[in-house]
Amino acid sequence: MYALIDGNNFYVSCERVFQPRLIGQPVVVLSNNDGCAISRSNEAKALGIKMGAPWFEIRGMTRTHGLHAFSANFALYGDMSQRMMSLAAELGHRQEIYSNRLKCTRLLLRFL
């Protein structure tokens, strides 16, 4: 049996862990130098913000739609990913990590 483990909107989810007030709010995480959106909450997606949307095009939504934007914090995301992978490691003996938020695990099930 295989399991695919994916951190949904992973960078946004990491930001929300430390700022729970952002839950239910439109949030984007911006690329290096704040050039474009690289992670979007479901609420931001519902506003029509596309992956890779340039910041200068969506900046006005901070006023009109309450959009929250954060500069990427790759050290934090790496740490959170490692924590998630450590927990997932307990599910199976063989794992393949595709990215910092996606992993495939082969589950070893015991039947009593």
Backbone as a printed PyTorch tensor [residue, N CA C, xyz], in Angstrom:
tensor([[[  0.8440,  -1.1630,   0.0000],
         [  0.0000,   0.0000,   0.0000],
         [  0.9010,   1.2420,   0.0000]],

        [[  0.4730,   2.2670,  -0.6940],
         [  1.2250,   3.5020,  -0.7800],
         [  0.3790,   4.6670,  -0.2810]],

        [[  1.0350,   5.6440,   0.2560],
         [  0.3530,   6.8630,   0.7030],
         [  1.0850,   8.0600,   0.1130]],

        [[  0.3330,   9.0090,  -0.3920],
         [  0.8960,  10.2650,  -0.8750],
         [  0.5650,  11.3240,   0.1620]],

        [[  1.5910,  11.9440,   0.7030],
         [  1.4150,  12.9340,   1.7640],
         [  1.7980,  14.2940,   1.1960]],

        [[  0.8620,  15.2260,   1.2310],
         [  1.0670,  16.5380,   0.6350],
         [  0.6650,  17.6140,   1.6290]],

        [[  1.5340,  18.5790,   1.8400],
         [  1.2030,  19.7360,   2.6600],
         [  0.4680,  20.7470,   1.8040]],

        [[ -0.8230,  20.9250,   2.0320],
         [ -1.6540,  21.7950,   1.2130],
         [ -1.2550,  23.2640,   1.3900]],

        [[ -1.0240,  23.9420,   0.2680],
         [ -0.6190,  25.3640,   0.3220],
         [  0.4990,  25.5210,   1.3520]],

        [[  1.5250,  24.7180,   1.2300],
         [  2.4660,  24.4720,   2.3200],
         [  3.0680,  25.7380,   2.9240]],

        [[  3.5830,  26.6490,   2.1130],
         [  4.2170,  27.8440,   2.6730],
         [  3.1990,  28.7010,   3.4330]],

        [[  2.0040,  28.8240,   2.8820],
         [  0.9500,  29.5700,   3.5810],
         [  0.5980,  28.8660,   4.8830]],

        [[  0.4990,  27.5440,   4.8400],
         [  0.1780,  26.7840,   6.0500],
         [  1.2270,  26.9970,   7.1320]],

        [[  2.4990,  27.0680,   6.7390],
         [  3.5740,  27.3280,   7.7110],
         [  3.3960,  28.6980,   8.3550]],

        [[  3.0550,  29.6880,   7.5700],
         [  2.8420,  31.0320,   8.1260],
         [  1.6720,  31.0260,   9.1060]],

        [[  0.6440,  30.2650,   8.7960],
         [ -0.5490,  30.2230,   9.6510],
         [ -0.2980,  29.5230,  10.9800]],

        [[  0.6740,  28.6270,  11.0270],
         [  0.9890,  27.9570,  12.2900],
         [  1.3560,  28.9950,  13.3490]],

        [[  2.1170,  30.0050,  12.9520],
         [  2.5920,  31.0110,  13.9010],
         [  1.7030,  32.2460,  13.9520]],

        [[  0.7690,  32.3500,  13.0130],
         [ -0.1680,  33.4820,  13.0040],
         [ -1.5740,  32.9610,  12.7190]],

        [[ -2.1930,  32.3020,  13.6820],
         [ -3.5020,  31.6940,  13.4620],
         [ -4.5830,  32.6830,  13.0250]],

        [[ -4.3800,  33.9580,  13.2570],
         [ -5.3620,  34.9610,  12.8280],
         [ -5.5190,  34.9620,  11.3070]],

        [[ -4.5570,  34.3630,  10.6020],
         [ -4.6050,  34.3100,   9.1400],
         [ -5.5180,  33.2090,   8.6090]],

        [[ -5.9460,  32.3150,   9.4810],
         [ -6.8350,  31.2290,   9.0400],
         [ -8.1370,  31.8470,   8.5430]],

        [[ -8.5280,  31.4510,   7.3380],
         [ -9.7410,  31.9860,   6.7310],
         [ -9.5310,  33.2760,   5.9600]],

        [[ -8.3030,  33.8010,   5.9790],
         [ -7.9710,  35.0420,   5.2850],
         [ -7.2200,  34.7210,   3.9930]],

        [[ -7.3330,  35.5840,   2.9820],
         [ -6.5240,  35.3750,   1.7740],
         [ -5.0610,  35.6990,   2.0510]],

        [[ -4.1730,  34.7470,   1.7400],
         [ -2.7510,  34.8860,   2.0360],
         [ -1.9420,  34.4130,   0.8340]],

        [[ -0.8760,  35.1440,   0.5320],
         [  0.0970,  34.6890,  -0.4650],
         [  1.4850,  34.7840,   0.1460]],

        [[  2.3550,  33.8840,  -0.3010],
         [  3.7760,  33.9650,   0.0220],
         [  4.4720,  34.3170,  -1.2780]],

        [[  5.3860,  35.2730,  -1.1900],
         [  6.0510,  35.8120,  -2.3720],
         [  7.4390,  35.2040,  -2.5610]],

        [[  7.8750,  35.1770,  -3.7880],
         [  9.1760,  34.6170,  -4.1570],
         [ 10.3180,  35.4880,  -3.6450]],

        [[ 11.5380,  35.0520,  -3.9500],
         [ 12.7100,  35.8720,  -3.6320],
         [ 12.5110,  37.2620,  -4.1990]],

        [[ 12.9080,  38.2450,  -3.4500],
         [ 12.7480,  39.6510,  -3.8370],
         [ 11.2880,  40.0430,  -4.0190]],

        [[ 10.3820,  39.2580,  -3.4750],
         [  8.9460,  39.5630,  -3.5140],
         [  8.4300,  39.8110,  -4.9230]],

        [[  8.9110,  39.0230,  -5.8740],
         [  8.5210,  39.2280,  -7.2630],
         [  7.1460,  38.7040,  -7.6270]],

        [[  6.7950,  37.4920,  -7.1160],
         [  5.5170,  36.9150,  -7.5160],
         [  5.0230,  35.9310,  -6.4470]],

        [[  3.7490,  35.5600,  -6.5580],
         [  3.1210,  34.6440,  -5.6040],
         [  3.5850,  33.2130,  -5.8810]],

        [[  4.1480,  32.5680,  -4.8600],
         [  4.6000,  31.1800,  -5.0200],
         [  3.7880,  30.2140,  -4.1610]],

        [[  2.9470,  30.7390,  -3.2860],
         [  2.0270,  29.9150,  -2.5060],
         [  0.8000,  30.7650,  -2.2240]],

        [[ -0.3770,  30.1440,  -2.3530],
         [ -1.6240,  30.8750,  -2.1800],
         [ -2.5850,  30.0760,  -1.3200]],

        [[ -3.2500,  30.7470,  -0.4150],
         [ -4.2860,  30.0800,   0.3670],
         [ -5.4830,  29.8310,  -0.5460]],

        [[ -6.3810,  28.9690,  -0.1040],
         [ -7.6000,  28.7360,  -0.8780],
         [ -8.3930,  30.0300,  -1.0430]],

        [[ -8.3630,  30.8780,  -0.0290],
         [ -9.0810,  32.1540,  -0.1000],
         [ -8.4660,  33.0700,  -1.1530]],

        [[ -7.1330,  33.0500,  -1.2750],
         [ -6.4630,  33.8510,  -2.3080],
         [ -6.7710,  33.2910,  -3.6940]],

        [[ -6.8100,  31.9730,  -3.8100],
         [ -7.1670,  31.3500,  -5.0880],
         [ -8.5850,  31.7460,  -5.4910]],

        [[ -9.4890,  31.7860,  -4.5070],
         [-10.8820,  32.1630,  -4.7870],
         [-10.9900,  33.5980,  -5.2910]],

        [[-10.0200,  34.4370,  -4.9420],
         [ -9.9980,  35.8220,  -5.4480],
         [ -9.4700,  35.8850,  -6.8780]],

        [[ -9.0180,  34.7510,  -7.3970],
         [ -8.5140,  34.7090,  -8.7630],
         [ -7.0180,  34.9190,  -8.8830]],

        [[ -6.3110,  34.8830,  -7.7670],
         [ -4.8570,  35.0550,  -7.8010],
         [ -4.2380,  33.7690,  -8.3380]],

        [[ -3.4990,  33.8880,  -9.3980],
         [ -2.8760,  32.7370, -10.0600],
         [ -1.4740,  32.4920,  -9.5040]],

        [[ -1.0260,  31.2460,  -9.6080],
         [  0.3460,  30.9170,  -9.2310],
         [  1.2880,  31.7240, -10.1160]],

        [[  2.2520,  32.3730,  -9.4980],
         [  3.2170,  33.1790, -10.2460],
         [  2.7320,  34.5800, -10.5550]],

        [[  1.5740,  34.9570, -10.0140],
         [  1.0620,  36.3110, -10.2630],
         [  2.0690,  37.3420,  -9.7590]],

        [[  2.4290,  38.3120, -10.5880],
         [  3.3810,  39.3340, -10.1470],
         [  2.8130,  40.1580,  -8.9940]],

        [[  3.6530,  40.4380,  -8.0160],
         [  3.2290,  41.1850,  -6.8390],
         [  2.6660,  42.5450,  -7.2210]],

        [[  3.2710,  43.2120,  -8.1770],
         [  2.7890,  44.5450,  -8.5280],
         [  1.3550,  44.5030,  -9.0710]],

        [[  0.9230,  43.3690,  -9.5970],
         [ -0.4390,  43.2570, -10.1130],
         [ -1.4710,  42.9560,  -9.0330]],

        [[ -1.0600,  42.3240,  -7.9430],
         [ -2.0230,  41.9400,  -6.8980],
         [ -1.8890,  42.7740,  -5.6200]],

        [[ -0.9090,  43.6400,  -5.5710],
         [ -0.6540,  44.4420,  -4.3700],
         [ -1.8940,  45.2000,  -3.9060]],

        [[ -2.6550,  45.7280,  -4.8350],
         [ -3.8510,  46.5030,  -4.4800],
         [ -4.8930,  45.7010,  -3.7260]],

        [[ -4.8380,  44.3800,  -3.8270],
         [ -5.8080,  43.5330,  -3.1330],
         [ -5.5960,  43.5270,  -1.6250]],

        [[ -4.4550,  44.0320,  -1.1830],
         [ -4.2490,  44.1340,   0.2650],
         [ -5.2540,  45.1210,   0.8550]],

        [[ -5.5790,  46.1550,   0.0980],
         [ -6.5550,  47.1500,   0.5510],
         [ -7.9870,  46.7460,   0.2050]],

        [[ -8.1830,  46.2600,  -1.0020],
         [ -9.5470,  45.9910,  -1.4600],
         [-10.1240,  44.6730,  -0.9630]],

        [[ -9.2840,  43.6640,  -0.7280],
         [ -9.7710,  42.3390,  -0.3360],
         [ -9.1330,  41.7920,   0.9360]],

        [[ -8.3190,  42.5870,   1.6120],
         [ -7.6930,  42.1300,   2.8500],
         [ -6.6290,  41.0690,   2.6510]],

        [[ -6.0150,  41.0640,   1.4830],
         [ -4.9550,  40.0980,   1.1810],
         [ -3.7480,  40.3350,   2.0860]],

        [[ -3.2100,  39.2480,   2.6250],
         [ -1.9880,  39.2960,   3.4170],
         [ -0.8630,  38.6920,   2.5770]],

        [[  0.2740,  39.3560,   2.5270],
         [  1.4080,  38.8740,   1.7320],
         [  2.6440,  38.7870,   2.6190]],

        [[  3.4280,  37.7300,   2.4210],
         [  4.6370,  37.5000,   3.2020],
         [  5.8040,  37.1770,   2.2910]],

        [[  6.9560,  37.6990,   2.6390],
         [  8.1890,  37.3140,   1.9620],
         [  8.5050,  35.8740,   2.3460]],

        [[  8.9780,  35.1010,   1.4050],
         [  9.2870,  33.6960,   1.6600],
         [ 10.3320,  33.5590,   2.7630]],

        [[ 10.1230,  32.6000,   3.6250],
         [ 11.0350,  32.2910,   4.7200],
         [ 11.4370,  30.8240,   4.5690]],

        [[ 12.3730,  30.5590,   3.6570],
         [ 12.7050,  29.1850,   3.3120],
         [ 13.3280,  28.4090,   4.4700]],

        [[ 13.9710,  29.0830,   5.4090],
         [ 14.5090,  28.3900,   6.5830],
         [ 13.3610,  27.8130,   7.4170]],

        [[ 12.3190,  28.6120,   7.6160],
         [ 11.1490,  28.1460,   8.3560],
         [ 10.4780,  26.9930,   7.6320]],

        [[ 10.2800,  27.1230,   6.3180],
         [  9.5830,  26.0850,   5.5610],
         [ 10.3740,  24.7850,   5.5500]],

        [[ 11.6900,  24.8830,   5.4820],
         [ 12.5320,  23.6920,   5.5400],
         [ 12.4050,  22.9840,   6.8760]],

        [[ 12.3930,  23.7590,   7.9540],
         [ 12.2490,  23.1880,   9.2880],
         [ 10.8830,  22.5260,   9.4510]],

        [[  9.8380,  23.2080,   9.0140],
         [  8.4880,  22.6520,   9.1260],
         [  8.3470,  21.3960,   8.2620]],

        [[  8.9670,  21.3970,   7.0990],
         [  8.9310,  20.2330,   6.2270],
         [  9.6090,  19.0440,   6.9020]],

        [[ 10.7560,  19.2930,   7.5210],
         [ 11.4740,  18.2220,   8.2210],
         [ 10.6280,  17.6490,   9.3490]],

        [[  9.9290,  18.5020,  10.0550],
         [  9.0480,  18.0280,  11.1270],
         [  7.9310,  17.1510,  10.5650]],

        [[  7.3400,  17.6010,   9.4620],
         [  6.2700,  16.8330,   8.8310],
         [  6.8010,  15.4840,   8.3390]],

        [[  7.9860,  15.4960,   7.7410],
         [  8.5660,  14.2530,   7.2270],
         [  8.9180,  13.2980,   8.3640]],

        [[  9.3510,  13.8270,   9.4850],
         [  9.6700,  12.9770,  10.6400],
         [  8.4300,  12.2600,  11.1480]],

        [[  7.3220,  12.9830,  11.2020],
         [  6.0740,  12.3520,  11.6260],
         [  5.6190,  11.3090,  10.6090]],

        [[  5.7310,  11.6380,   9.3430],
         [  5.3120,  10.7100,   8.2950],
         [  6.2010,   9.4780,   8.2470]],

        [[  7.4480,   9.6020,   8.6680],
         [  8.3790,   8.4710,   8.6330],
         [  7.8890,   7.3190,   9.5010]],

        [[  7.1070,   7.6260,  10.4970],
         [  6.5850,   6.5910,  11.3800],
         [  5.5110,   5.7390,  10.6970]],

        [[  5.0350,   6.1840,   9.5360],
         [  3.9680,   5.4590,   8.8410],
         [  4.4760,   4.2920,   8.0080]],

        [[  5.7080,   4.3680,   7.5640],
         [  6.1940,   3.3140,   6.6920],
         [  7.7010,   3.2200,   6.6950]],

        [[  8.2010,   2.1130,   6.1920],
         [  9.6370,   1.8490,   6.2610],
         [ 10.3970,   2.3830,   5.0520]],

        [[  9.7280,   2.6820,   3.9610],
         [ 10.4130,   3.1680,   2.7720],
         [  9.7210,   4.4230,   2.2780]],

        [[ 10.5010,   5.4660,   2.0340],
         [  9.9140,   6.7390,   1.6540],
         [ 10.6830,   7.3610,   0.5140]],

        [[  9.9520,   8.1110,  -0.2870],
         [ 10.5740,   8.8830,  -1.3480],
         [ 10.0560,  10.3110,  -1.2290]],

        [[ 10.9810,  11.2380,  -1.0370],
         [ 10.6000,  12.6340,  -0.8670],
         [ 10.7280,  13.3300,  -2.2150]],

        [[  9.6250,  13.9250,  -2.6830],
         [  9.6060,  14.5980,  -3.9760],
         [  9.9730,  16.0740,  -3.8600]],

        [[  9.6020,  16.6840,  -2.7730],
         [  9.8990,  18.0990,  -2.5520],
         [  9.7900,  18.3450,  -1.0660]],

        [[  9.8870,  19.6070,  -0.6630],
         [  9.8260,  19.8810,   0.7700],
         [  8.4160,  19.7270,   1.3240]],

        [[  7.4370,  19.4570,   0.4720],
         [  6.0740,  19.3130,   0.9640],
         [  5.3760,  18.0510,   0.4890]],

        [[  6.0640,  17.2300,  -0.2920],
         [  5.4070,  16.0870,  -0.8980],
         [  6.2490,  14.8340,  -0.7050]],

        [[  5.6230,  13.7700,  -0.2990],
         [  6.3530,  12.5380,  -0.0180],
         [  5.4620,  11.3460,  -0.3310]],

        [[  6.0700,  10.2940,  -0.8200],
         [  5.3650,   9.0420,  -1.0530],
         [  5.9320,   8.0230,  -0.0710]],

        [[  5.0730,   7.3500,   0.6270],
         [  5.4870,   6.3960,   1.6470],
         [  4.8630,   5.0370,   1.3730]],

        [[  5.6730,   4.0170,   1.4710],
         [  5.1270,   2.6690,   1.3890],
         [  4.7820,   2.2480,   2.8020]],

        [[  3.5260,   1.9290,   2.9940],
         [  3.0580,   1.5770,   4.3310],
         [  3.2160,   0.0900,   4.5720]],

        [[  3.7030,  -0.2390,   5.7270],
         [  3.8050,  -1.6310,   6.1480],
         [  2.7080,  -1.8360,   7.1810]],

        [[  1.7290,  -2.6230,   6.8310],
         [  0.5970,  -2.8250,   7.7170],
         [  0.7020,  -4.1820,   8.3820]],

        [[  0.4020,  -4.2230,   9.6530],
         [  0.3730,  -5.4790,  10.3890],
         [ -1.0580,  -5.7890,  10.7550]],

        [[ -1.4250,  -7.0060,  10.5270],
         [ -2.7520,  -7.4520,  10.9100],
         [ -2.5910,  -8.3970,  12.0950]],

        [[ -3.3330,  -8.1240,  13.1300],
         [ -3.2430,  -8.9630,  14.3390],
         [ -4.1670, -10.1450,  14.2500]]])
